[in-house]
Amino acid sequence: MSDCIPLCNASDLVDGGRAVSFDVVHGGQTCRAFAVRFEGRPHAYLNRCSHVAMEMDFQPDRFFDDSGRWLLCATHGAVYRPDTGQCAGGPCRGGLVKIELSERDGVVHWHTAWNLQPLAF
């Protein structure tokens, strides 16, 4: 069973716009993750390129290419589908690690799972 954790106001995510970043624990490590909006729905992934496990955004919270249609690794040029995280081109192996989100009452929530936990403060 997963917990539901408030992430941001729904209005913070604009189609093809800036991401909202957050931290999770994945595989025993603290990792950055990001949420974006694409075609009206929020999506979230670990901020880790599948080509080489490093963060994808060269400028903070900017993951979309200039068209707003693709997620782009600024270092390697790997391209991912915003709705699934699957590799769409460039040097990537597989896809991004997806984090389940939901949206209700003007708030986007993320759902923890066995391998993704919120950081304890």
N, C-alpha and C positions, 0 to 999 in steps of 0.2 A: 504494500500500500504506500502511496506517496502523499506527502504533505503539499499543501497549496500555499505559496509564499508570494505576497504582493511584490511586484517588481517596479512598476511605474504607472503613471496615468496613461490611459489609452491615447490621449492627445499627444503624448511625448513621442509616439512612433508615427511617422508620416511615410506614406508609400514612397519607396525609393530614396528615403532620406537618411539622416544620421541614425546610428544605432544607440541603444542604451546598453552600456556594459555593466557586468556584475561578476562576482566571484563565486565559484563553486569548488567543491572538493571532488575530484575525479581520480579514481585509482590511487587514492592516498595522497594526491598532490593538489595544492591550490592552483586553480586554473582560471583564467579570464574566460568569460562567455559574453555573448552579445545577442540582443534582440533587435529585430527589424520588422518593418511592415512591408508586405508585398501583396498586391492585388487585394487590399483591404483586410488581410489577415496577419496577425503577428506570428513570427517564427523566431526560434532561438537556437544557437549552436555554440559549441566550444569554440573559442577563438584560437583554433589550431589547424593550420593547413595540413591536408592529408599528404602532400608531397614531402615536406619536411616539417616536423612538429614545431612550428614557431607561429607567433601571432601574425595575423593576416593584415591588420590595418597599419599603414604607414603613417597616416594622420589619424589621431584618436577618433574612434567611433565612425569612421568612414569605410564602409565595406562595399557599397555599390559602385559599379562602373559608371561612366558618364551618362549612359542611357537609363540608368535606374532599373535595368532588367536582370542584371547578373551580380552575384557576389564575387569579388575579385581579391586574390592574394596579391597585395601590392609588391611583395618581394619576388615571387616566382611567376606571376601571371596566370596561375591556376584560376579557372572560372567555375563557379558552382551555381546551381539552380537555387534561387532564394526560397522556394516553397518546399523543397525536399532536401537540400544540401548535397545532392548528387553532383559528381564531377561532370561538367559540360564541355571542358576543353582545357588545354594546357597540361602542364606536368602535375597531375594529381592522381592519386591511387584511391579509388573508392569515393567516399564522400565525407562530409563533415559529421560530427557527432551531434545529433539533434537533441534538443531539450524541449520537453512538452510544455506548451503554454496554453492558457485559457484567458478569455477576456469577458468580464461581466461588470456591470454597474460602473463603467468608465475606468476600470482598473485592469491591467494586464498582470496575471499571476504566472509563476512558473511552478512546475511540479517536480518535486524531488523523486528520485528513484533509488534503487539499491546502490547505484554507482555514482550518483550525483547528490551531494548533500550541501545544505547551506553552511556557510562559515559560522562558527560560534564566536560571538564577540564578548 
